[in-house]
Amino acid sequence: MSQTDVVIIGGGISGLSALHFLRQLKPQLSVRLFEADNRLGGTIGTDQVDGYSFDWGPNGFLDREPLTLRLADELGLSDQLERAGANVSNRFILRKGRLRKVPMSPPAFLFSDVLSITGRLRVLMEPFASGPPEDVDESIYDFTRRRIGHQAADYLVQPMVSGIYGGLAERLSLKSCFPIMHEMESKYGSLFRAMIAKAREAKATGRKAGGPGGAGGWLTSFKGGLYRIVERCEQVYAEFITMGTSVHAIAANGEGYRVKLDDGESISAGQVILAVPSYRAADIVAGLSEPLAESLASIQYAPISVVCEGYLRSKVRRNLDGFGFLSPPKEGRRILGSIWTSSIFENRAPNGYVQFRTMIGGNGDHDSMKLSDEELIGCVRADLNSIIGLDGPSDKVRVYRWRHGIPQFKVGHSGIMSAIEEHLRTLGNIHITGNAYYGIGLNDCVKQSYRVVDRLRQ
């Protein structure tokens, strides 16, 4: 049985960033990373197809997280960063079959047609809304309906939640999904008062204020697609990475652990970092701690399919002058929304062509996984045709399916995390990182991996 200081299980961005920070902060430690698949990156991937750059899953990150920018810099990718164009600020919501621009300022909101006059007036009454219920993990929908009314909850918040989490606002926890928003109400009693206070603080300190969803930031990727960061990690750390080999169990081994591989090999490790989806982590630790496995397995996922299409620009009747649009469930569409990738990043489609990334599925549509590729494409084209106008078939199309696409931070998620952390403290020397715990974005994964490594080295 071979021996190493640290074993990392999982080669997505969480495992790769943990490997990077370990090599940077504690290079004297021996480390091995195991990835069950024959490629790295998890849901991050980019296909280059005849001039198109199709991202499999996430297509960028907000440049507000210093650790992600540090990771890119230390990997030698700073000159490959690509910020989205100005069109990213033009976002649309589908209401009554028409795309309506999302207001990005208070004056714009007053004259916006996203909500009716009654709906807008109800939002303006937010400072006088009732306070939160005591000792209740409130859902996002209940919170927003209480503070800004049901119309804003249905047409502003629910589509945002489905666009980010692929989830239903009435099932997801406010304090787990949007902790800043929860904190703003707790501290200031009103979102409006909180934003005014934060704006004053930002002006005094010279920082950007951000909003209820969190600190500000600009959508950023890498030239050629997000997979560039995964490719670079593989180039730099190939000697520490084993692909095509999965870990099926962990057993106690003195003060450390015995990591059992599917090929029959076992490795003795002082520390283990679980950087796999929570349901896989549950399987791996089942023989070590049944309570930990049960807590990990209780985190659910929403299925998501991403349909990437390329079109001749002259075949699209609408001006693609923005980031894209979201479709509220009340509109009765199958798609969750569509991102106009070639309008926000350069060189994502050949000259004279455009690219769409359309999402279908989510926690309210598990049956979408039963559709064939042809049926998924048909649903997407039918909805897009009625919304933006398409003349004829696409030039290129790729379908990416994720049965376990996006973790769902449901009401009660903070209790699950408290139990998981307590079980980990009892075990000692086992750590978790990934998008199923404290945040689903790339920034969240990088930040949590850094925290794990920082804790480990101490």
Secondary structure, DSSP 4 states (H G I P E B T S, - for coil): -EEEEEEEE--SHHHHHHHHHHHHH-TTS-EEEEESSSSS-TT--EEEETTEEEESS---EETT-HHHHHHHHHTT-GGGEEE--GGGG-EEEEETTEEEEPP-SHHHHHT-SSS-HHHHHHHHTGGGSPPPPTT---BHHHHHHHHH-HHHIIIIIHHHHHHHHSS-TTTBBHHHH-HHHHHHHHHHSSHHHHHHHHHHHHHHHT----BTTBS---EEEETT-TTHHHHHHHHHHGGGEEES--EEEEEEETTEEEEEETTS-EEEEEEEEE-S-HHHHHHHHTTT-HHHHHHHHT-EEEEEEEEEEEEEGGGB-S---SSEEE--GGG--SEEEEE-HHHHSTTSS-TTEEEEEEEEE-TT-GGGGGS-HHHHHHHHHHHHHHHT-B-S--SEEEEEEEEEEEEE-BTTHHHHHHHHHHHHHHH-SEEE-STTTS--SHHHHHHHHHHHHHHHH-
